């Protein structure tokens, strides 16, 4: 048996370059090969030349791919149109597309191609509309049941996996917070709501300050910073939040070097998740591109244990397209409610009623900032 194993390593000794060894492993040994669609397009000619063959293709996030991007992985082995001297006919027998047509489509920056040519429709969505047989998952295992209800109405009979109802982390309350999710109404900060320093570069200083202060509060009561992500619907706001965070948690501050798991736009964060999400919706004059319900579904479905949405309540709650989700968010108090005296992790259960004298309601971003400043001073005193 030992000689059989040595025989398998023999080609690696004979092949001198790393490229040759990689090609050998790819064509002779590998049973599963993973790559992006972009790399498949770049490497196709070489893979065909090597005689690379496969029987099955699984395409993940197919709902976010252009038609042509979905076809490329199907063609990285030789077919009838290729030189028959270097390859035989394709062995492909099965294609499995995995995605969600209720979330964001492919990004097409040219509006004419996107809207009038339907270039932003993925092959996955096209096949669903044409009635091609498909399997739709009917249970989710990511989020608390109450958070999942914010978006489950977009799916047919979406329920919860057993562990969502029984696992301890889903039963526990969020430390220092009275609710597992909340819509927090953010009024104008120093007389300003949304602003555009340059065209389409939307920012909201009040929401940016609020999101950073809330992040600091969570870290100061013991939350792991990597378990918190700050999301927003615009690149301008993402840059503003990053700038403010670098000041509040920069060198010489009590929380120097502390960073959240991610600061990202909703579009870029599709396909990812985190335990706690702080979401800034930015706009105060009109709803903007969040009116696309698919973007809202992505935004509210990133959180596992806690979701805190910063926005102008009157604007978003009166948007007809968003009503089913916003009504659920607005059913809770629209001022952030904290629970005094708790430190992560709490023993309080999510269904436990919080004593009224322990609840501290935050009126505005200034009050939250003052609270965080006071907690930082206490933190420094304890360190000394």
C-alpha positions as CSV (number, residue, x, y, z in Angstrom):
1,X,0.0,0.0,0.0
2,X,2.8,2.4,0.8
3,X,4.2,2.0,-2.8
4,X,0.8,2.8,-4.2
5,X,0.8,6.1,-2.2
6,X,4.4,6.9,-3.3
7,X,3.3,6.3,-7.0
8,X,0.7,9.0,-6.6
9,X,3.4,11.5,-5.6
10,X,5.8,10.5,-8.4
11,X,4.3,13.1,-10.9
12,X,4.9,15.9,-8.4
13,X,8.6,15.0,-8.3
14,X,8.9,14.9,-12.1
15,X,7.0,18.2,-12.7
16,X,9.3,21.0,-11.7
17,X,7.2,24.2,-11.9
18,X,4.3,25.1,-9.7
19,X,2.2,25.7,-12.8
20,X,2.8,22.2,-14.1
21,X,1.9,20.7,-10.8
22,X,-1.2,22.7,-10.5
23,X,-2.3,21.7,-14.0
24,X,-1.7,18.0,-13.2
25,X,-3.7,18.2,-9.9
26,X,-6.5,20.1,-11.7
27,X,-6.9,17.6,-14.6
28,X,-6.0,14.3,-12.9
29,X,-6.6,14.5,-9.1
30,X,-9.2,17.2,-8.3
31,X,-12.8,16.0,-7.7
32,X,-14.2,19.5,-6.8
33,X,-12.9,22.7,-8.4
34,X,-14.1,26.1,-7.2
35,X,-13.6,29.4,-9.1
36,X,-15.4,32.6,-9.9
37,X,-17.2,33.2,-13.2
38,X,-14.7,35.9,-14.0
39,X,-11.7,33.5,-13.6
40,X,-13.6,30.8,-15.6
41,X,-13.8,33.3,-18.5
42,X,-10.1,34.2,-18.2
43,X,-8.9,30.6,-17.9
44,X,-11.2,29.0,-20.4
45,X,-8.7,28.6,-23.3
46,X,-6.1,27.1,-21.1
47,X,-8.5,24.7,-19.4
48,X,-9.8,23.5,-22.8
49,X,-6.2,23.0,-24.0
50,X,-5.4,20.9,-20.9
51,X,-8.4,18.7,-21.6
52,X,-10.2,19.7,-18.4
53,X,-13.5,17.8,-18.0
54,X,-16.4,17.8,-15.5
55,X,-19.9,16.4,-15.3
56,X,-21.7,18.7,-12.9
57,X,-21.7,22.5,-12.3
58,X,-23.1,24.3,-9.3
59,X,-23.4,28.0,-9.6
60,X,-23.9,29.9,-6.3
61,X,-25.5,33.4,-6.2
62,X,-26.9,32.8,-9.7
63,X,-29.6,35.4,-9.1
64,X,-26.9,38.1,-9.1
65,X,-25.2,37.0,-12.4
66,X,-25.7,38.2,-15.9
67,X,-26.9,35.7,-18.5
68,X,-23.4,35.5,-20.1
69,X,-21.7,35.1,-16.7
70,X,-23.9,32.1,-16.0
71,X,-23.1,30.5,-19.4
72,X,-19.3,30.8,-19.0
73,X,-18.8,28.1,-16.4
74,X,-20.8,25.7,-18.6
75,X,-18.2,26.1,-21.4
76,X,-14.8,25.6,-19.8
77,X,-14.4,22.2,-21.3
78,X,-14.1,21.4,-24.9
79,X,-17.2,21.1,-27.0
80,X,-18.2,20.5,-30.7
81,X,-17.1,24.0,-31.6
82,X,-13.6,23.5,-30.2
83,X,-10.7,21.9,-32.0
84,X,-11.4,18.2,-31.9
85,X,-7.6,17.4,-31.8
86,X,-7.4,19.0,-28.3
87,X,-10.7,18.0,-26.8
88,X,-13.6,15.7,-27.0
89,X,-17.3,16.5,-26.7
90,X,-18.5,18.1,-23.4
91,X,-19.3,15.7,-20.6
92,X,-21.6,18.1,-18.8
93,X,-24.7,16.4,-17.6
94,X,-26.2,18.5,-14.8
95,X,-26.4,22.2,-13.9
96,X,-27.6,23.4,-10.5
97,X,-28.3,27.1,-10.1
98,X,-28.6,28.3,-6.5
99,X,-29.8,31.8,-5.8
100,X,-32.7,34.1,-4.7
101,X,-34.7,36.0,-7.3
102,X,-36.3,38.0,-4.4
103,X,-33.0,39.7,-3.8
104,X,-30.9,42.1,-5.9
105,X,-30.4,41.3,-9.6
106,X,-27.1,41.7,-11.5
107,X,-25.6,45.3,-11.5
108,X,-25.8,46.9,-15.0
109,X,-24.7,50.6,-14.9
110,X,-26.0,51.4,-18.3
111,X,-29.7,52.4,-17.7
112,X,-30.8,51.7,-21.3
113,X,-29.4,48.2,-21.2
114,X,-30.7,47.6,-17.7
115,X,-34.3,48.8,-18.1
116,X,-35.2,48.6,-21.8
117,X,-33.1,45.5,-22.7
118,X,-33.8,43.7,-19.4
119,X,-30.1,43.1,-19.2
120,X,-30.3,43.1,-15.4
121,X,-32.4,39.9,-15.4
122,X,-30.3,36.9,-14.5
123,X,-30.7,33.6,-16.3
124,X,-31.8,32.2,-12.9
125,X,-34.7,34.7,-12.7
126,X,-35.5,34.1,-16.3
127,X,-35.9,30.4,-15.9
128,X,-38.0,30.8,-12.8
129,X,-40.4,33.1,-14.7
130,X,-40.5,30.6,-17.6
131,X,-41.7,27.9,-15.2
132,X,-38.6,25.7,-15.3
133,X,-38.9,23.1,-12.4
134,X,-37.3,24.5,-9.3
135,X,-37.1,23.8,-5.6
136,X,-37.8,26.7,-3.2
137,X,-36.5,26.3,0.3
138,X,-39.3,26.8,2.8
139,X,-37.3,27.2,6.1
140,X,-34.6,29.6,7.2
141,X,-31.9,29.0,9.7
142,X,-30.1,32.4,9.9
143,X,-32.2,34.8,12.0
144,X,-34.5,34.9,15.0
145,X,-38.0,34.1,14.1
146,X,-39.2,37.7,14.7
147,X,-36.5,39.2,12.5
148,X,-37.2,36.6,9.8
149,X,-40.9,37.8,9.7
150,X,-39.7,41.2,8.4
151,X,-39.0,39.6,5.1
152,X,-40.6,36.1,5.1
153,X,-43.8,37.6,3.5
154,X,-41.8,37.8,0.2
155,X,-41.6,34.0,0.1
156,X,-44.1,31.2,-0.1
157,X,-44.7,29.8,3.4
158,X,-41.2,30.5,4.8
159,X,-40.8,28.9,8.2
160,X,-37.9,28.4,10.7
161,X,-35.5,25.5,11.2
162,X,-35.7,23.8,14.5
163,X,-32.4,25.2,15.8
164,X,-33.7,28.8,15.4
165,X,-36.4,28.0,18.0
166,X,-34.3,25.9,20.4
167,X,-30.7,27.1,20.2
168,X,-29.6,29.2,23.3
169,X,-28.2,32.2,21.3
170,X,-31.6,32.7,19.7
171,X,-33.5,32.5,23.0
172,X,-31.3,35.1,24.8
173,X,-32.1,38.8,24.7
174,X,-29.6,41.3,23.2
175,X,-27.5,42.6,26.0
176,X,-28.2,46.2,26.9
177,X,-31.0,46.5,24.3
178,X,-34.7,46.3,25.1
179,X,-35.6,44.9,21.7
180,X,-34.2,42.4,19.2
181,X,-35.0,44.8,16.4
182,X,-36.0,48.4,16.2
183,X,-36.6,51.2,13.8
184,X,-35.0,54.3,15.2
185,X,-36.2,57.7,14.0
186,X,-33.3,60.1,13.4
187,X,-34.3,63.7,13.1
188,X,-32.2,66.4,11.4
189,X,-28.7,66.8,13.0
190,X,-27.7,70.4,13.5
191,X,-30.4,71.4,11.1
192,X,-29.4,68.9,8.3
193,X,-30.8,65.7,7.0
194,X,-29.5,64.1,3.8
195,X,-26.8,66.0,1.9
196,X,-25.0,65.5,-1.5
197,X,-21.5,66.9,-1.5
198,X,-21.3,65.7,-5.1
199,X,-24.0,64.3,-7.4
200,X,-25.5,61.0,-6.1
201,X,-23.0,60.9,-3.2
202,X,-25.7,60.8,-0.5
203,X,-24.7,61.3,3.2
204,X,-26.6,61.8,6.5
205,X,-24.4,63.1,9.3
206,X,-27.0,62.4,12.0
207,X,-27.4,58.8,11.0
208,X,-23.6,58.3,10.6
209,X,-23.0,59.7,14.1
210,X,-25.8,57.6,15.6
211,X,-24.5,54.4,14.0
212,X,-21.0,54.9,15.2
213,X,-22.2,55.9,18.7
214,X,-24.4,52.8,18.9
215,X,-21.5,50.6,17.8
216,X,-19.3,52.2,20.6
217,X,-22.0,51.6,23.1
218,X,-22.3,47.9,22.2
219,X,-18.5,47.4,22.3
220,X,-18.3,49.1,25.7
221,X,-20.8,46.7,27.3
222,X,-18.8,43.7,26.0
223,X,-20.1,42.9,22.5
224,X,-17.3,41.4,20.2
225,X,-16.8,44.2,17.6
226,X,-16.4,41.6,14.7
227,X,-20.0,40.4,15.4
228,X,-21.3,43.8,14.5
229,X,-21.7,45.2,11.0
230,X,-22.7,48.7,9.9
231,X,-24.6,48.8,6.6
232,X,-26.0,51.6,4.5
233,X,-27.7,52.1,1.2
234,X,-25.2,54.6,-0.3
235,X,-21.5,54.7,-0.9
236,X,-21.3,58.3,0.3
237,X,-22.7,57.3,3.7
238,X,-20.3,54.3,3.9
239,X,-17.4,56.7,3.4
240,X,-18.8,59.1,6.0
241,X,-19.3,56.4,8.6
242,X,-15.7,55.1,8.0
243,X,-14.3,58.7,8.5
244,X,-16.3,59.2,11.8
245,X,-15.3,55.8,13.1
246,X,-11.6,56.5,12.4
247,X,-12.0,59.6,14.6
248,X,-14.0,58.0,17.4
249,X,-11.9,54.8,17.5
250,X,-8.6,56.2,16.3
251,X,-5.3,56.5,18.0
252,X,-5.4,58.0,21.5
253,X,-9.1,57.2,22.1
254,X,-10.4,54.6,24.6
255,X,-11.5,52.3,21.8
256,X,-8.4,52.7,19.6
257,X,-8.1,50.2,16.9
258,X,-11.6,48.7,17.4
259,X,-13.5,48.1,14.1
260,X,-16.8,46.5,13.3
261,X,-17.0,43.3,11.3
262,X,-17.8,45.3,8.2
263,X,-18.8,48.8,7.0
264,X,-20.5,48.2,3.7
265,X,-23.3,49.1,1.4
266,X,-26.3,46.8,1.3
267,X,-25.6,45.8,-2.3
268,X,-22.0,44.8,-1.6
269,X,-23.1,42.8,1.6
270,X,-25.5,40.6,-0.2
271,X,-24.7,36.9,0.5
272,X,-23.1,37.8,3.9
273,X,-24.4,38.0,7.4
274,X,-23.5,39.0,11.0
275,X,-25.0,38.6,14.4
276,X,-25.9,42.3,14.8
277,X,-26.6,44.8,12.1
278,X,-26.8,48.6,12.3
279,X,-28.5,49.8,9.1
280,X,-28.6,53.5,8.0
281,X,-31.1,54.3,5.2
282,X,-29.7,57.9,4.7
283,X,-32.5,59.6,2.7
284,X,-34.8,62.2,4.3
285,X,-36.4,63.8,1.2
286,X,-37.4,60.8,-0.9
287,X,-37.1,57.0,-0.5
288,X,-34.6,56.6,-3.4
289,X,-33.5,53.2,-4.6
290,X,-34.7,51.4,-1.5
291,X,-38.1,51.5,-3.2
292,X,-36.9,48.4,-4.9
293,X,-38.3,45.8,-2.5
294,X,-35.5,43.4,-3.4
295,X,-33.0,45.8,-1.9
296,X,-35.0,46.0,1.3
297,X,-35.2,42.2,1.6
298,X,-31.4,42.1,1.4
299,X,-31.0,44.9,3.9
300,X,-33.2,43.4,6.7
301,X,-32.1,39.8,6.1
302,X,-28.4,40.2,6.9
303,X,-28.9,40.1,10.7
304,X,-29.0,36.9,12.8
305,X,-29.7,38.2,16.4
306,X,-30.2,42.0,16.2
307,X,-31.3,44.6,13.6
308,X,-31.3,48.3,14.3
309,X,-32.6,50.5,11.5
310,X,-31.7,54.3,11.5
311,X,-34.0,56.3,9.2
312,X,-36.6,59.0,8.9
313,X,-39.7,57.2,10.0
314,X,-42.4,59.4,8.3
315,X,-40.7,59.0,4.9
316,X,-40.1,55.2,4.8
317,X,-43.2,54.1,6.7
318,X,-45.4,55.9,4.1
319,X,-43.8,54.2,1.2
320,X,-46.4,51.7,-0.2
321,X,-43.8,49.2,-1.5
322,X,-42.1,48.9,1.9
323,X,-45.2,48.9,4.0
324,X,-45.3,45.2,5.0
325,X,-41.8,45.4,6.5
326,X,-42.0,49.0,7.8
327,X,-45.3,48.4,9.7
328,X,-43.6,45.6,11.7
329,X,-40.6,47.9,12.5
330,X,-42.8,50.8,13.4
331,X,-44.9,48.7,15.8
332,X,-42.0,49.0,18.3
333,X,-40.9,52.3,20.0
334,X,-39.1,54.5,17.5
335,X,-36.6,55.8,20.0
336,X,-33.7,53.5,20.9
337,X,-34.4,51.8,24.2
338,X,-31.4,50.6,26.3
339,X,-31.4,48.3,29.3
340,X,-29.2,49.7,32.1
341,X,-26.7,47.6,34.1
342,X,-26.2,44.7,31.6
343,X,-22.9,43.4,30.3
344,X,-22.4,40.9,27.5
345,X,-23.5,38.1,27.6
346,X,-26.8,38.6,29.4
347,X,-28.8,35.9,31.1
348,X,-32.0,37.7,30.2
349,X,-34.3,35.9,27.8
350,X,-35.7,37.6,24.7
351,X,-39.3,37.0,25.9
352,X,-38.6,38.4,29.4
353,X,-40.4,41.7,30.2
354,X,-37.9,44.4,31.1
355,X,-38.6,46.4,34.3
356,X,-39.6,50.0,33.4
357,X,-37.0,51.5,35.7
358,X,-34.2,49.7,33.9
359,X,-35.1,51.0,30.4
360,X,-33.3,54.1,29.3
361,X,-34.9,55.8,26.2
362,X,-32.5,57.7,24.0
363,X,-34.1,60.9,22.6
364,X,-31.4,61.8,20.0
365,X,-27.9,61.2,18.8
366,X,-26.5,63.9,21.1
367,X,-27.8,62.1,24.2
368,X,-26.4,58.8,22.9
369,X,-23.1,60.5,22.3
370,X,-23.0,61.9,25.8
371,X,-23.8,58.4,27.3
372,X,-21.0,56.8,25.3
373,X,-18.5,59.6,26.4
374,X,-19.5,58.9,30.0
375,X,-19.0,55.2,29.6
376,X,-15.6,55.8,28.0
377,X,-14.5,57.8,30.9
378,X,-15.6,55.0,33.3
379,X,-13.7,52.6,31.1
380,X,-10.5,54.6,31.3
381,X,-10.8,54.9,35.1
382,X,-11.2,51.1,35.4
383,X,-8.2,50.6,33.2
384,X,-6.1,52.8,35.5
